[in-house]
Amino acid sequence: MVGKRWKVADVDYYEVLGVPRNATKEEIKAAFRKLALQYHPDRNKSPEAEEKFKLISEAYAVLSDDEKRREYDAEGAEGFGRKHSEEDIFSGVDFGDIFRDLNMEDFFQTLFGYGPSSAQRGSDIHVSLKLSFEEAVKGVQKTIRIKRIEVCPTCGGTGAAPGTARKTCPTCGGTGYVRKVSGIGFARFVQVVPCNTCGGRGYVIEKPCPTCGGTGYVRKERSIIVDVPAGVEDGEVLRLAGQGNAGRSGRSGDVYVHLTVAPHPTFARDGNDVVVDITIPMSKAALGGDIEVPTLEGKQVVHISPGTQPGSTIRIKGAGVRGRGASGDEVVRINVQIPKKLTERQRQLLEEFEKEEENRDSFFSRFRGRRLAPLDLTRALPPTPTPRDIPFCRFQQQLCV
């Protein structure tokens, strides 16, 4: 026996689906739909949900097929399980209409890894898009060109020429798989493999479509409009749902747009904050005053406090990126320019300034390093009278003063 199997010796498929042994196909299908919704792992986060989902899927695969159901009723779960692999059980079972209605076709393929009748989701497309700094900050609408696989407009995806139809494969009977029996000695192994006649599709095309050559799909170049929201950052990825390659009876894939933001000569980003470096003369840093700084919306006047030091920052509230979430600020970083060349007048003024600084330092330097003698408080107080000088009662009063 080939394929992964879980223990079902003590499991009754009818009990798993909650239906009587004489249930009709419609009752079995309705019960399975209800349980599939309840135990789908994307909806049910309990640890046993996935195994339960597999079990109810197996129960449906057996009980919905007349031949498998008769064999199961005759031999029970243990006997049926010894003879059939997982591939045997699920081969030829069409979950398509059920899982498409429940949006579970992708999960079913992932869970079991095969299925000739199950829908296949289209593949994704990845493209790169370059943005300027301003486009990333403020948002922009861009048009991209992609090449994607689409359903053939001539045959509608059947692969057959107009006026003809594809036919069920005579080898596999439309399942897309055949059973291959091999053995060593008395042991026999059953393996389910794709049908060579139809290539696993379950049908054959006698007269292929002249447009697509029988594949049912063509490659087209398309233009897609991308709405880039304000506040995106370098390296961010946008997802365009359903714009990718067409699937086989499943939904189309997605387009993933990878953004690259060019650097700005003036601004830099720190999250939603915008950072700009401004250089001011040392006189402005010392005296203070107003200066103009660039912002995303144009020039703005900010005040420099007297004595501003190099590396100081000024924050302009709300002048940053106004995108998703709270708006950022603009952070102005102050650099102080030291002149390399001075005029004669500038030199004289700076020398005078230096002398003033030296004079101020020399005044305070008189006290630097000097230690004052400790103050003797006993000499500053008058001598304490004794009882020999005054009566004892007055001596007590004197001590209490």
N, C-alpha and C positions, 0 to 999 in steps of 0.2 A: 504494500500500500504506500502510495506516494502522497506527500503533502502534509501540512501541519493539521493536527486534529486535537480537539479537546475532548475530555471524557464525557460521554453521553449515555453510558450504560444504565444509569439510574434516572435518566431524564425522559419524560413523556412529552413528545412534541405537541400533543394536543393540550396538555396542561400548560406548557410554556406559552402558547398563544391564548390560552383560556377559552378554548372552543370545544364543543362536544365531538365525539368521534364520527358523528354523521353530519358534521358541518359542511355547508356548501363552499364552493370556491370563493364566492363573494363574501361570505362570513369570515373565511380564513384571511382574505385580503384586507377586509375592514379591521380585523383584530390586529393584523400585523402593522397596518398604518398607525393605529392608535399606540401600540407599544413602541414602534420606531420613534415616534415623536417623544414618548416618555423617556426612553433610555438612550437617545442620541447623545454621545459624549459631549458635543458642543453645547447641549442644553442641560444635560445632567452631569454634574461635576463629581458625583460619588465615585469611589474607587472601582466599584464593581459594574459601573454603567457600560463600559466597553465590552466586557465579557458577556454581559446580559444582551447587549445589542447583537453581538455575533451569534449568540444562541438562538434568539428569536428569528434572525435572518436565516439560519440553518433550518429551523423548524418550518419557516415559510417556503424555503427552497424545496423541501421534501414534500410537504403537504399540498403545495399548489400544483405539483406535477402528478398526473394520474398514475403513471407507471411506478414512480418512486413511492407514492403513497401506498399503492397496493403491496409493494414489496416490504415497506415499513410495517404496515398493518399485519403482514404475515409473519415477519421475523422479529419485530420489535427493534428498539433502538440499538441494543447490543449487537444483534446479528447484522442489522443494517450497517452499523458503524464499522464492523470488521471487514465488510466487503467493499465499502466505498470510501474513497479519499475525499478531502474537502473539495478538490477540483471536480470530482464526479458529482458531488451533491449540487454544486452551483452551476455546472455546465448546462447551458440551454435555458436557464431561468432568466426571465426578463424582469429586472427590477426597474427598468427605465422609467415607465410611466409613474411608478410610485415615488421613486427618489427624485425625479424631476419636479413633481408636485411639491415635495417636501424640501427641495433644495439640498438634497443629500447625495447627489450622484458623485461628487468629488470625494466625499468622505468614504463612500462605499468602496471606491476603487483603491483608496489609500489603505483601507482596513484589510481588504482581501488581496489586493495586488493583481487582480485580473477580472475578466468578465466580458464575454463576447458581445453581450447585448447592452452592457452598461455604457453610458455616455462618457465621452472624453472631453475634458475641458481644453480649450485652446491654449497655446503657449503664450507667455508674456513677451513683450518687446521692451528693450531698454535703450533709451536715447539720452544724449547729453545736450544741455541748453546753457549757453553763456549769457550772463546778465551783467549790466553795468551796476555800479554801486547804487545809483539813484533808482534804477528799476527794481532792485531787490528791496530797497527801503520803502518805496512808495507803491509798489505793485505795478504790474504791466500785463498786457495781453500780447501773447506771442503766437506765431504760426510755425509749426514744425512739419517736416516731411518724413514720412515713414513708409516702408514697404511691408505690407502685411498679407497674410493668407486669408482669402475670402471665399465664400460659397460661390461656385460657378454660376454666373447669371444665365447660361444657356440651358443647363440641365437641372439647375436648382439643387445641386449637391448629390444627385443620384449617380452621376458618372456615366449614365446611358445617353445615347444620342436622342434628340427630340423625336417623339413618336414611338420610342421603344422603352422597355423597362428592364431593370435588372431582375434576375431570376434567383430563386433559392438554390444554394449550392447543393448539387445532388450527392456529394460525398459526405458532408457533415450534417445535412438536413437543415442548414441555416443557423446552427449553433456556433460555427466558427472554430470548433475544436473536434478532435477525434481521439478515440481511446487507443492507446498503443500498449499491447500486451507483450511482456517479455518475461523470461523466467530462467532460473538456474536450478536444474534438477526438478524436484517436485514443487518448488516455490514459484509462484506466479505474481508478477507485479503489473499493476495497471497504471499507466501514465497518460494524462490528458495533455495533448500537444495541439498547437494551432494547425488548422487544416491546410494542407499544401495546395489544394485545388483553388480555394478562395483567398488564401493568405490570412485566414482568421477573420474575414469580414462577414462570412455567412451567406454571401451571395456572389454570383458571377455576372459579368457583363458581356453579352455577345457582340453588341455594337457600341463601342465607346463613344463618348461625346467628343466632337471634333475640337471643341474649345479647350477642354481641360485634359483630354486624353484618357478619360475614364476615372480620374482621381476624384472628381467632384469639387475640386478647389482650384483657384487661380491666385496668383500673386499680383497685387495691385499697389501702386504708389498713391498715397493719400496725403492730403494736407489736414492737419488737426490744429484747432485753436486751443491754446493753453492759457488759462487765466491764472497768472502768478499772483498770489495774495501779497499784500504789503507785509514787510517784516521777515521775509525768508532769508536764510543764511547760506553761506557757502557750504556745499556738501549735502544740502537738504534734498530730499527726493519727493516728487509729487506723483500721485497715482491717478491715472485716468482709467476708471473701471470700464471694462467691456470694450476697450478700444484696441485690444491686441488681436492676435491671430484667431481665426474662427475655429471652433471645436467641432468634433464629430458627434453630432446629436447632443452636445453639451454647450454650455455657455462659452462665449469668447474669452480670451485671456485679457490681461490688462496691459497698459503702457506705463512704464515707470520713467519719469523724466528726472534725470540727475542734474542738479543745478550747480553751476560754477559762477561765482561772483567775482568780478574784477576788482582789484584794489583801487582806492580813490587817492588822488595826490594830496588831499587835504585832510579828509576824515578817515577815522578808523572806527571799528565797532567793538563794543564790549557788551554782548547780549543786546538789549534794547537801548543801551547808552551809546552816544556818539562822542568820540574823543577827538579833540583838535589841539594842536600845539601852537602857542602864540609866543613870539619873542618881543620883549619890550626893552627900552633903554634903561640903564641903571638909574637914571634920574627919575623916570616914571615909577620905578619900583620903590625908590626912596621917598618921593614926594606924594605918590598916589595920583589918581585922576581917572578920567574916562577913556576907554579905547573901543574900537570897533572890532568885532570878531565875526567870522563867517558862521552861519548856521545852515541847516537844510532848507530854510525858508528865506535866506538872504542875510544881509548884515544886521547885527544887533549890537547896541552899546552896552558895555558892562563897566562897572566901577572897580578900579584897582585901589586897594587900601594902602595908605602910607606904610612903608616898611615891608612890603611884600617880598618874600624870599624866593629864590629859584626853586622850582619844583612845586610851588604852591598850586592849588587847583581852585577853580571857580565853577560852581554847578548852576547851570541854567535849567530850571525845572520845566519839564514838558517839551523840551526842544530836541528830544531824541527820536527814536523810531516809534511811530504810531501804528503798530501792527496788531498781531494777536496778543491778547492780554493787556497789561498796563503799559502806558506810554513811558518811554525812557527819557533821560535827561541828556543834555550836552555837558560834557566835562571839559573845561578849558584848562590846559596845563601851561603854566607860566615858565618861560625861560627868560633869563636876564642877560642882555648882551653887554659885554665888556668891550669898549672900543680899543682897537689896536693902535690907532693913530689919533693924536690929539692936536688941536690948534693951540697956539700960544696962550690964548685966553682961557681955554679949557684946562690947560696945564696949571696956570696960575690959580684958578679957582680950586682945583683939586689939591694943590699944595696948601692953600689957605685952609681948606677943609681938613687936611691932614694935620696941620698945626693945631687947629681947634680940638681935634681928637686927642692929640698928644697932651695939650694943656689940661684937658678934662681928665685924662688918665693920670697926669702927674699930680693933680689935686688929690685924687683918691689914693694914689700910690703912697702919700705921706702916712697913711694909716695902715698900709699893707705891711705885715711882718712885725708890727709893734705890739708889744704886750703891755697892757695897763696893769699897774700894781693893784693888788686886791684892796678893796676899801675896808678899813678897820672901823667897824661900827661901834666898837667899845669906846673909842676916843671921841666919837661924835655925840655920845650920850652923856648927860651930867652924872656925876658920881651918886651912887645910891646912898641915901642917909642911913646912919646906923642908930641904934637905940641910945648911944652915948650922946648924940647931938640933939635928939628930940625925944619927947615922951613916947612911950611904947604905943599908945593909942594913935598918935599922929603917924608913927612909923608904919602901922598897919594901913592907915588911910593912904599914905604915900605909895605903898606897894600895890594898892588896888587901883591907882590912877592909871 
